[in-house]
Amino acid sequence: MKCLECQKLGKTSKVYIDQMYTTMMGYTPYYDEGGKYHNNNPNTITKVYHCSNGHTWKEKSSVNKQ
């Protein structure tokens, strides 16, 4: 992972994860009438980053894509 702000400025930096949050909503995976599996997990993971040059940002992603 690279800091996009540093890249724009032509700098390099180290990137650190400060915090991670996960939602914990309930859901029920199921198989439909045709036998296809559905795992529509609505939960998300949010990661808070900072770089060694002081830039901060968040990224949010689906738990299904982890």
VORO-172240 format. One record per atom (N, C-alpha, C): residue in one letter; atom name; residue number from 0; y negated, x, z. Coordinates in nm, 4 decimals, padded with zeros to 6 digits. Example, Ala and Ser with C-alpha at 12.3 -4.5 7.8 and 13.67 -1.06 7.14 Angstrom:
2
<r "A", "N", 0, <00.5690, 01.3190, 00.7800>>
<r "A", "CA", 0, <00.4500, 01.2300, 00.7800>>
<r "A", "C", 0, <00.3300, 01.3200, 00.7800>>
<r "S", "N", 1, <00.2250, 01.2850, 00.7080>>
<r "S", "CA", 1, <00.1060, 01.3670, 00.7140>>
<r "S", "C", 1, <-00.0030, 01.2900, 00.7870>>
//
This chain:
66
<r "M", "N", 0, <00.1178, 00.0850, 00.0000>>
<r "M", "CA", 0, <00.0000, 00.0000, 00.0000>>
<r "M", "C", 0, <-00.1231, 00.0889, 00.0000>>
<r "K", "N", 1, <-00.2242, 00.0457, -00.0732>>
<r "K", "CA", 1, <-00.3513, 00.1170, -00.0793>>
<r "K", "C", 1, <-00.4651, 00.0206, -00.0494>>
<r "C", "N", 2, <-00.5709, 00.0735, 00.0070>>
<r "C", "CA", 2, <-00.6911, -00.0055, 00.0334>>
<r "C", "C", 2, <-00.7665, -00.0253, -00.0976>>
<r "L", "N", 3, <-00.7875, -00.1504, -00.1359>>
<r "L", "CA", 3, <-00.8561, -00.1794, -00.2617>>
<r "L", "C", 3, <-01.0018, -00.1340, -00.2593>>
<r "E", "N", 4, <-01.0662, -00.1443, -00.1442>>
<r "E", "CA", 4, <-01.2059, -00.1027, -00.1314>>
<r "E", "C", 4, <-01.2182, 00.0482, -00.1525>>
<r "C", "N", 5, <-01.1266, 00.1238, -00.0924>>
<r "C", "CA", 5, <-01.1274, 00.2693, -00.1101>>
<r "C", "C", 5, <-01.1005, 00.3063, -00.2558>>
<r "Q", "N", 6, <-01.0081, 00.2356, -00.3189>>
<r "Q", "CA", 6, <-00.9790, 00.2622, -00.4605>>
<r "Q", "C", 6, <-01.1035, 00.2423, -00.5461>>
<r "K", "N", 7, <-01.1785, 00.1336, -00.5197>>
<r "K", "CA", 7, <-01.3018, 00.1069, -00.5947>>
<r "K", "C", 7, <-01.4025, 00.2203, -00.5776>>
<r "L", "N", 8, <-01.4035, 00.2808, -00.4572>>
<r "L", "CA", 8, <-01.4989, 00.3873, -00.4263>>
<r "L", "C", 8, <-01.4459, 00.5257, -00.4624>>
<r "G", "N", 9, <-01.3236, 00.5316, -00.5137>>
<r "G", "CA", 9, <-01.2640, 00.6597, -00.5507>>
<r "G", "C", 9, <-01.2196, 00.7425, -00.4308>>
<r "K", "N", 10, <-01.1928, 00.6766, -00.3189>>
<r "K", "CA", 10, <-01.1503, 00.7455, -00.1968>>
<r "K", "C", 10, <-01.0017, 00.7220, -00.1721>>
<r "T", "N", 11, <-00.9451, 00.8041, -00.0851>>
<r "T", "CA", 11, <-00.8091, 00.7823, -00.0382>>
<r "T", "C", 11, <-00.8153, 00.7482, 00.1101>>
<r "S", "N", 12, <-00.7107, 00.6834, 00.1617>>
<r "S", "CA", 12, <-00.7082, 00.6472, 00.3030>>
<r "S", "C", 12, <-00.5663, 00.6142, 00.3456>>
<r "K", "N", 13, <-00.5454, 00.6151, 00.4744>>
<r "K", "CA", 13, <-00.4208, 00.5669, 00.5326>>
<r "K", "C", 13, <-00.4401, 00.4193, 00.5653>>
<r "V", "N", 14, <-00.3334, 00.3399, 00.5527>>
<r "V", "CA", 14, <-00.3411, 00.1962, 00.5816>>
<r "V", "C", 14, <-00.2503, 00.1650, 00.6999>>
<r "Y", "N", 15, <-00.3032, 00.0878, 00.7939>>
<r "Y", "CA", 15, <-00.2310, 00.0503, 00.9151>>
<r "Y", "C", 15, <-00.2217, -00.1018, 00.9261>>
<r "I", "N", 16, <-00.1078, -00.1518, 00.9768>>
<r "I", "CA", 16, <-00.0945, -00.2941, 01.0069>>
<r "I", "C", 16, <-00.1389, -00.3129, 01.1514>>
<r "D", "N", 17, <-00.2436, -00.3940, 01.1722>>
<r "D", "CA", 17, <-00.2942, -00.4204, 01.3064>>
<r "D", "C", 17, <-00.2157, -00.5314, 01.3755>>
<r "Q", "N", 18, <-00.1951, -00.6418, 01.3038>>
<r "Q", "CA", 18, <-00.1309, -00.7587, 01.3632>>
<r "Q", "C", 18, <-00.0503, -00.8309, 01.2566>>
<r "M", "N", 19, <00.0511, -00.9062, 01.3026>>
<r "M", "CA", 19, <00.1277, -00.9938, 01.2145>>
<r "M", "C", 19, <00.1455, -01.1275, 01.2840>>
<r "Y", "N", 20, <00.1222, -01.2359, 01.2095>>
<r "Y", "CA", 20, <00.1381, -01.3715, 01.2622>>
<r "Y", "C", 20, <00.2358, -01.4467, 01.1733>>
<r "T", "N", 21, <00.3230, -01.5241, 01.2347>>
<r "T", "CA", 21, <00.4164, -01.6088, 01.1606>>
<r "T", "C", 21, <00.4058, -01.7511, 01.2136>>
<r "T", "N", 22, <00.3925, -01.8466, 01.1229>>
<r "T", "CA", 22, <00.3966, -01.9864, 01.1666>>
<r "T", "C", 22, <00.5411, -02.0228, 01.1943>>
<r "M", "N", 23, <00.5618, -02.1224, 01.2767>>
<r "M", "CA", 23, <00.6976, -02.1580, 01.3198>>
<r "M", "C", 23, <00.7227, -02.3087, 01.3019>>
<r "M", "N", 24, <00.6860, -02.3619, 01.1858>>
<r "M", "CA", 24, <00.7085, -02.5041, 01.1606>>
<r "M", "C", 24, <00.8557, -02.5287, 01.1282>>
<r "G", "N", 25, <00.9065, -02.6380, 01.1776>>
<r "G", "CA", 25, <01.0449, -02.6736, 01.1502>>
<r "G", "C", 25, <01.0620, -02.7264, 01.0085>>
<r "Y", "N", 26, <01.1788, -02.7062, 00.9523>>
<r "Y", "CA", 26, <01.2119, -02.7595, 00.8200>>
<r "Y", "C", 26, <01.3634, -02.7665, 00.8097>>
<r "T", "N", 27, <01.4139, -02.8410, 00.7143>>
<r "T", "CA", 27, <01.5582, -02.8559, 00.6977>>
<r "T", "C", 27, <01.5976, -02.8211, 00.5550>>
<r "P", "N", 28, <01.6660, -02.7098, 00.5341>>
<r "P", "CA", 28, <01.7185, -02.6806, 00.4006>>
<r "P", "C", 28, <01.8260, -02.7837, 00.3658>>
<r "Y", "N", 29, <01.8464, -02.8079, 00.2374>>
<r "Y", "CA", 29, <01.9462, -02.9077, 00.1986>>
<r "Y", "C", 29, <02.0006, -02.8796, 00.0579>>
<r "Y", "N", 30, <02.1117, -02.9449, 00.0265>>
<r "Y", "CA", 30, <02.1690, -02.9447, -00.1079>>
<r "Y", "C", 30, <02.1428, -03.0820, -00.1693>>
<r "D", "N", 31, <02.0885, -03.0835, -00.2904>>
<r "D", "CA", 31, <02.0613, -03.2125, -00.3550>>
<r "D", "C", 31, <02.1886, -03.2708, -00.4152>>
<r "E", "N", 32, <02.1729, -03.3847, -00.4812>>
<r "E", "CA", 32, <02.2867, -03.4569, -00.5365>>
<r "E", "C", 32, <02.3636, -03.3753, -00.6403>>
<r "G", "N", 33, <02.2952, -03.2817, -00.7046>>
<r "G", "CA", 33, <02.3588, -03.1965, -00.8056>>
<r "G", "C", 33, <02.4176, -03.0687, -00.7476>>
<r "G", "N", 34, <02.4077, -03.0516, -00.6166>>
<r "G", "CA", 34, <02.4634, -02.9336, -00.5517>>
<r "G", "C", 34, <02.3690, -02.8151, -00.5446>>
<r "K", "N", 35, <02.2426, -02.8342, -00.5892>>
<r "K", "CA", 35, <02.1454, -02.7248, -00.5872>>
<r "K", "C", 35, <02.0868, -02.7091, -00.4466>>
<r "Y", "N", 36, <02.0820, -02.5850, -00.3998>>
<r "Y", "CA", 36, <02.0305, -02.5553, -00.2655>>
<r "Y", "C", 36, <01.8783, -02.5513, -00.2669>>
<r "H", "N", 37, <01.8154, -02.6144, -00.1676>>
<r "H", "CA", 37, <01.6695, -02.6160, -00.1525>>
<r "H", "C", 37, <01.6343, -02.5624, -00.0134>>
<r "N", "N", 38, <01.5589, -02.4550, -00.0102>>
<r "N", "CA", 38, <01.5154, -02.3946, 00.1150>>
<r "N", "C", 38, <01.3631, -02.3848, 00.1110>>
<r "N", "N", 39, <01.2965, -02.4978, 00.1189>>
<r "N", "CA", 39, <01.1507, -02.5040, 00.1062>>
<r "N", "C", 39, <01.0833, -02.4760, 00.2399>>
<r "N", "N", 40, <01.0948, -02.3529, 00.2836>>
<r "N", "CA", 40, <01.0387, -02.3113, 00.4108>>
<r "N", "C", 40, <00.8854, -02.3105, 00.4016>>
<r "P", "N", 41, <00.8148, -02.3924, 00.4815>>
<r "P", "CA", 41, <00.6688, -02.4000, 00.4724>>
<r "P", "C", 41, <00.5972, -02.2889, 00.5510>>
<r "N", "N", 42, <00.6725, -02.2051, 00.6211>>
<r "N", "CA", 42, <00.6115, -02.1053, 00.7084>>
<r "N", "C", 42, <00.5503, -01.9897, 00.6301>>
<r "T", "N", 43, <00.4503, -01.9276, 00.6905>>
<r "T", "CA", 43, <00.3811, -01.8151, 00.6285>>
<r "T", "C", 43, <00.3730, -01.6975, 00.7258>>
<r "I", "N", 44, <00.3560, -01.5795, 00.6683>>
<r "I", "CA", 44, <00.3323, -01.4586, 00.7461>>
<r "I", "C", 44, <00.1933, -01.4072, 00.7078>>
<r "T", "N", 45, <00.1107, -01.3802, 00.8074>>
<r "T", "CA", 45, <-00.0213, -01.3223, 00.7852>>
<r "T", "C", 45, <-00.0228, -01.1836, 00.8471>>
<r "K", "N", 46, <-00.0600, -01.0834, 00.7672>>
<r "K", "CA", 46, <-00.0711, -00.9465, 00.8155>>
<r "K", "C", 46, <-00.2181, -00.9046, 00.8100>>
<r "V", "N", 47, <-00.2647, -00.8406, 00.9162>>
<r "V", "CA", 47, <-00.4025, -00.7910, 00.9246>>
<r "V", "C", 47, <-00.3959, -00.6386, 00.9152>>
<r "Y", "N", 48, <-00.4687, -00.5825, 00.8186>>
<r "Y", "CA", 48, <-00.4656, -00.4391, 00.7926>>
<r "Y", "C", 48, <-00.6025, -00.3757, 00.8177>>
<r "H", "N", 49, <-00.6009, -00.2445, 00.8401>>
<r "H", "CA", 49, <-00.7246, -00.1663, 00.8331>>
<r "H", "C", 49, <-00.6895, -00.0288, 00.7759>>
<r "C", "N", 50, <-00.7887, 00.0333, 00.7152>>
<r "C", "CA", 50, <-00.7668, 00.1669, 00.6605>>
<r "C", "C", 50, <-00.8434, 00.2691, 00.7430>>
<r "S", "N", 51, <-00.8126, 00.3952, 00.7194>>
<r "S", "CA", 51, <-00.8748, 00.5031, 00.7957>>
<r "S", "C", 51, <-01.0235, 00.5194, 00.7650>>
<r "N", "N", 52, <-01.0742, 00.4488, 00.6638>>
<r "N", "CA", 52, <-01.2180, 00.4508, 00.6340>>
<r "N", "C", 52, <-01.2900, 00.3276, 00.6890>>
<r "G", "N", 53, <-01.2191, 00.2444, 00.7668>>
<r "G", "CA", 53, <-01.2831, 00.1321, 00.8344>>
<r "G", "C", 53, <-01.2814, -00.0017, 00.7632>>
<r "H", "N", 54, <-01.2183, -00.0122, 00.6476>>
<r "H", "CA", 54, <-01.2100, -00.1408, 00.5781>>
<r "H", "C", 54, <-01.0988, -00.2255, 00.6403>>
<r "T", "N", 55, <-01.1189, -00.3568, 00.6475>>
<r "T", "CA", 55, <-01.0182, -00.4479, 00.7018>>
<r "T", "C", 55, <-00.9929, -00.5619, 00.6045>>
<r "W", "N", 56, <-00.8721, -00.6169, 00.6073>>
<r "W", "CA", 56, <-00.8371, -00.7317, 00.5232>>
<r "W", "C", 56, <-00.7110, -00.7973, 00.5755>>
<r "K", "N", 57, <-00.6848, -00.9186, 00.5243>>
<r "K", "CA", 57, <-00.5655, -00.9956, 00.5605>>
<r "K", "C", 57, <-00.4884, -01.0288, 00.4342>>
<r "E", "N", 58, <-00.3570, -01.0395, 00.4489>>
<r "E", "CA", 58, <-00.2718, -01.0879, 00.3400>>
<r "E", "C", 58, <-00.1801, -01.1959, 00.3960>>
<r "K", "N", 59, <-00.1698, -01.3049, 00.3248>>
<r "K", "CA", 59, <-00.0856, -01.4165, 00.3659>>
<r "K", "C", 59, <00.0226, -01.4356, 00.2602>>
<r "S", "N", 60, <00.1481, -01.4516, 00.3047>>
<r "S", "CA", 60, <00.2572, -01.4717, 00.2098>>
<r "S", "C", 60, <00.3565, -01.5729, 00.2643>>
<r "S", "N", 61, <00.4357, -01.6263, 00.1741>>
<r "S", "CA", 61, <00.5387, -01.7237, 00.2104>>
<r "S", "C", 61, <00.6563, -01.6515, 00.2738>>
<r "V", "N", 62, <00.7160, -01.7122, 00.3749>>
<r "V", "CA", 62, <00.8356, -01.6550, 00.4363>>
<r "V", "C", 62, <00.9472, -01.6482, 00.3334>>
<r "N", "N", 63, <00.9525, -01.7420, 00.2400>>
<r "N", "CA", 63, <01.0564, -01.7435, 00.1371>>
<r "N", "C", 63, <01.0514, -01.6198, 00.0478>>
<r "K", "N", 64, <00.9356, -01.5561, 00.0366>>
<r "K", "CA", 64, <00.9197, -01.4423, -00.0537>>
<r "K", "C", 64, <00.9343, -01.3085, 00.0169>>
<r "Q", "N", 65, <00.9744, -01.3087, 00.1424>>
<r "Q", "CA", 65, <00.9888, -01.1833, 00.2183>>
<r "Q", "C", 65, <01.1227, -01.1201, 00.1924>>
//
